[in-house]
Amino acid sequence: MSDNNKGNRIEKHLKDIKLSVLDLSPIIKGGTASDSYRNTLDLAQNAEKLGYHRYWLAEHHNMPGIASSATSIVIGHVAAGTSTIRVGSGGIMLPNHSPLVIAEQFGTLESLFPGRIDLGLGRAPGTDQLTAYALRRESRSDGQDFPEQLKELRSYFSPALEDGRKHVRAIPGEGLDIPIWLLGSSGFSAKLAGQLGLPFAFASHFSPENTLPALSIYRENFSPSEVLSEPYVMVGINVIAADSSLEAQRLATSMQQQFLNLVRNKPVPLQPPVENMDDLWSDYEKAILQNQLNSSIIGDTKKVEEKLHAFLNETQADEIMINAQIFDHKARVRSYELISSIVSCS
């Protein structure tokens, strides 16, 4: 973080910030996508009761362990089964889609669930190159035209931003106030979000080494807009809480196996926990994953509170979004319950 940002740090408290949920709708070993959607809705309903602010689902493709590929549809499933929690995308990978289609889809969602829909946008494919080609039918878009795609998408919602498409309208979509967030794991979207005065969400759950530099870029480039008068940062982080640190460490081995299989380019459904990861990974793989997951918080309530408070004050985040890849659904719900109790009592 820049010296300027360090100088502007204030002491933050967990009880004073919003807490949200990132759900990859995991498909577990021996489970089905139908099971995943039932679990996703159950977790969302529990999150709503526990006071979580928003519930986001992520677009991934060709991933045997992730059921949220048709992200807009799953958002509708969750929004229909809840009543107050905000529901959105964390995110829609815009280069995979026509901006008009996304405007229509989210215009439909906002029309069905007024005042509850968020549109988080990323520029990565959310998959491998072959699958990206299958989605896009061309190799032209590598994310570099993301600013132009974003401008086009925003113009469908706000005719005042219209850019030469007077005869093309997003219906539903036009005139609706749907919050747009930019998501990132590096500096590109951070700078763009700042320049446009949009809220920014950073993926610290898989890119921890870029967290502070990206947040600094966002804040330094921020220009007030009709959307925001000052920067607004949400940071995603892996948090796995249990009644004991030993149990939390055991539960976390499912997440570690998931990342290990991605490193090996062999994605599989989310695996059950194991007693010892050293039986599965090499020293080299262990070092890679420890670096990639070094912002993850795993432990009992005391340890989670300590680490989460430190993370909040290091990032100066306005909101924290919790990701928890846990094999057992009841244990996953319990983790979010414990985190909620930590925040409310801190």
N, C-alpha and C positions, 0 to 999 in steps of 0.2 A: 504494500500500500504506500502511496506517496506520503512524503513528509507532511504535506498539507492535510491529508486525510487523517494521519496520525494525530495531528494537532487538534483536529475537530472531534476526536473521539469523545463520546460521553458514556457514562456507565449505564448499561441497559439491563433490564430485568425481564426474565422470561414471561412473567405474568402480564407485562405491558405490550407484548407483541402478538400478532396473529399466528396461529399454528394451523398448518394445512397438511393434506395427504397427497402423495404421489403413488398411484397404483399402476403396476404393469400388468395387472390381471393375470397372475402367474398360472400356468398350466403345470401341475405337479406330476411327478412320475406316477403312473397308474391312474391319473385323472383325465378328465376331458375338458374341452372348452366350455361345455355347459356347466360343469362343476365350477369353473373359474368365474363365470358370470354370476352364478348364485353367490359365490363367496365375495365377489366384488360388491354386489348390492348389499350383502349383509354387513360388510366392513363399512360401506358408506353410511348405512343407517346407524351403525354404532358410532361412527365418527360424528355424525350430526348430533346425536344425543350427548356426546362428550364435548361438544362445543368447538370442534374443528371448523375453520372458516371456509375452506374450499377443498374440493376433491377433484384432482386432475388425473387423466388417463393419457398414456403415451402411445404414439404411433410407432410400431415396429413391424417389420415384415420378414417372412421366411424364418421366424424364430419359434422353434417347437415349444418353448417355455413361456411364450407371451401371447395372450389371447386378444389383445386390444388393437389388432391391425385395422379393423374398420372402426376407427376411433369415434367418429361422430355418432355411430349407431350405439356404441357402448355408453357414450355420454347420455344419450336419450334414455337408455335403460336405467341408468343410475338416477338421472333427474326425475324420471317418472316414479321411482320408488322412494324418493326423499321429498322433503317439502321446503327446507330453508337453506341448506348448505349450497354454496356456489359449486357448480360443476363445469369442468372445462378440459381443455387439451394441454398436455404438458410434454410434447406438443404435437400439433399438426406440422408435418414436414412439407412446407409449402412448395418446394421444387417438384414434389411428386404429383402435384395437382394443378388444375386450372384454377386461378384465383376466383373466377366466377362461380365455379362449383362449390368452393369453400364458402364463399359469401352466401350462396343459396342454402347450403347445409346449416350453417350457423345462424342464418336468418330464420330458418325453420325452427331450430332449437330454441332460439330466443323468443320466437312467437309462441311456442308451446309452453315455455317455462320463463316467463318475463322476469327480467332482473336477476337471473341466476346463472347466466352462461358466460364463461370466459373463453377467449380464443388466444391460446398461447401458440406461437409460431417458431419453428426452427428451420434451419436451412440445410441440415444434413439429410441424407436419404433415409436414415433409420434402418439400414440394411446393407447388404453387400452390393457390389457393382452389377452383377448379373441380375439380381432382383430389382435393383433400381432401373435397369434397362427395361425389364418386364413391366414395371409400373409406368414408365415414362415413354416407352417406345422410341426413344432417341437418347443420344448421349450428350446433347447440347447443353443441358442445364447441369452445371456442377456447383450450383449455389452462388456463383458470382453475380447472377442477375437477380438475386434475392431482393435487393432494394427496389428494383423495378416491379417485381411481382407484388411486393408489399404495397407499393404506391397504387398499383392497379386494384388490389383487393380493398384497400381503404376507400378508394373512390366509389366502389359499389355500395358501401354503407353510407357514404357522405357525398351526395351529388356535387357539393361545393368543391370537392377535390377531383371532380370528373376530368378525365384526361383524353378527350377525343373520342369517347365511345357513347355519344349522345343517344344512340339507338339500342344500346345494350344495357339492360337494367337487371339488378338482382332482386327478384321478387319471389319469396320474401327476402328481406335483407336491407333494402334501401330505406334509409332514415332511422334504422335501429341503432341504439347505443350499446354496442357490444364491446367490452373492454378488450383491447388487443395488447398482448404482452410479447416481447421478444425474448427468446430463450437462447442460451449459449453455453459453450464449454471453452470458449477462447475470447479473444478481444473483438472479433469482427462485429457480432451482434451487439456487444456491449457498447461499442462506439456508435453504432447506428441508432440503438435505443436512446442513448443520451442525446444525440443530435435531433431526434424527432420528439423528444420529451415524452417517451413511452416508458411504462414500467418494465423492469428487467429481471429475469429469473435466471440464476446461474446453476449449472449442474455440478455442484461440488461433490455429489455422490459418486461420480466417476472421473472427475477431472480436478482433484483437490489442489494440485500444484498451480493451476491457473486461476484459482478463485480470487485471491487478493489483487493480482494485476488486472483482471477483468473488471472487478468492482471499481477499482481506481479509474480505469479508462471510462467506464460509464459515468461516474460522478464528475470527472474532469471535463467531459464532453457534454454534460447535461445542459439543455436549453429549455426553459419553461415553455409549456404549450397549453392548449385548451384542455388537454388531458391531465397534466400534472404541473404544479407550480414548483415542485422540488423533486429530487430523485426518489424513486421507490424501488427497493431491492428485496427480492425474495431469493433465498438460497436453499437448494435441495441438498439433503444430507441423508445418508444411511444411519438409522438409529434402530437398534434392536435391544429392547429392554425385557427383563424377566425378573422373577422374584429372587434369583441369585445370579451373581456374575458368571458362575460356572455354567448354569443353564443357558444364559444369554450367549456365551461363547459357543456352546454346543449348537444352539439354534442358528448362529451366524455361519456355521460351516456350509449351510445350503447356499447362501449368498456367495461364499467364497468358491464353492464348486461351480456356481453359475459363471462367475468371472473367469475361473480357470478354464472352463470349456470354451469360452469365447476367445481366450488367448490361444487356445489350441485349434481354433476355428472348427469346433465340433459342438455347436449349440444343441442342447438336449432339454427336455422338461426339467423343472426345478427338482433337484434331488433331495432325498431325506438327509437329515444331519448325520454326521459321522463323529466318532470320538476323537480322531486324530487326523488332521489334514496332512501331516508329514508323511502319511502313508500314500498320499495321492499326488502331491506336487514335488517337483525337484527344487533344489535350493534356488536355482535361477528363477523358476516360475514363482516361488514364494516371494522373492525380492520384488519382482514386477508387481505382483498383486498387493503386497504390503504398501508399495508406493501409490498404486491406483486407489486403494481403499483407506489411505491413512487418515482421512477425515472422518471415517465411520466411527460411530459411538456405540459401544457394546458393553452392557453391564447391568447391574442392579440399579435401583432408583437413585441411590446416593451417587454412584459413579456417573450415571447418565445426566443427572442434574449438574454435577460439577463440570463435565465436559461440554454439555450443551450451553451452559452459561458462558463458558470460556469461548466457545465457537461464536456465540452471539456477539460478544464484545470484540472479538477479533474481526469479524466481518461487518459489524455495525448494521446488520440486516434489519429490515422493517418487518419481515415475515420469514418464517422457516417452514419449509415443506419436507415432511418426513417420508422417506422410502424405507420399506421393511420387507425384504424378500425372505419370508419365513415359510417353511414347508407346511407345518401344521396350522390350519386356519384358526383354531381356537387360541393357539399361542400367538398368532399374529394379532388378533383382536386384543388379546391381553397386553401385548406390547404397546399398542396405541392407548389402551386404558391407563397403563402405568405412566406413559409420557404425558398424557393429559393431566393426571394427578400431580405430576412433578411441576408442571407449568402453573397450574392453578394455585399451588401451595408455595411457590417460590417467592 
